[in-house]
């Protein structure tokens, strides 16, 4: 089997994002004006970050969203939340959960004026979307399975097809533009609505999937049609399949870029805000962390901190522990929403490991070893709320 080394070329992720940005312009979509030259540079440059060794989102199996087995048979949706699972059969972190939290983080950061940080989060969301469009990632052809060579063959050829065979000798803009030109008029703008709408539980406890989950599930399932071309020996059939999926990635990434442009101005979409008072209380509303409100602060690199006005009470360490301390005065502990490997609050997570209900959405916290202080519970459902809780026991003043 001849396998082209994908590292011979720039990451296809960067090309897909560059083509998606150009496509907005070619489509004469108003969202094209949202992204400055600097924004576009960050989006393109950082598009492959989640694949980089040592990156917080890089890891064995996390970029897989397994809708089918390599033989094409359908896999089950997670019973609680209606999503597919990652390459390790866990519901999170998966491309869907990471996309969801990065998209939300991007909106939050953009509204706080942290534009480069917002673009870095947004392009991570685009990365996950492109991975879901990539059949090896949705049929579980992991690097540590016996299908590893087929996966590598696919990606190496995709890089070659994208960068080398389109506009020989052309620069990245010319190449990306040629891909974008073929996608004009095919972007599913109207499907990218209510992206942060959470999955909800009905009276029988059954989960109804959120909109983004449905989009991702359909994309992942459609990858099964490409399996014969992916695994077979017919090179021209495989090339045609790769081109179809690259095009699909570009049009979906363009749709997400357009959705972001719309959502960032839609103040009905809840995002975290600075200078807003929050209280963290248990889901049954019996206990709240502190009587003094907590404030979020955003940093240029996308980190956040949550503390009282004088910097006390809630500290989240980078070791994955949620620690409630009586006195962290003078120290600011940063964390991230929905980011690995620090505190990870996954929207739509496995409810069995649910640690937080935030705006009606269950979040799970992985790698949380224990909670210290007066809150000594291995798992706790919490609510970060804007309204000061009443009739509760405050752990701290
Ligand atoms: Zn990836």
Boltz pocket constraint, residues with backbone or C-beta under 6 A from the ligand:
constraints:
  - pocket:
      binder: B
      contacts: [[A, 50], [A, 51], [A, 63], [A, 127], [A, 131]]
      max_distance: 6.0
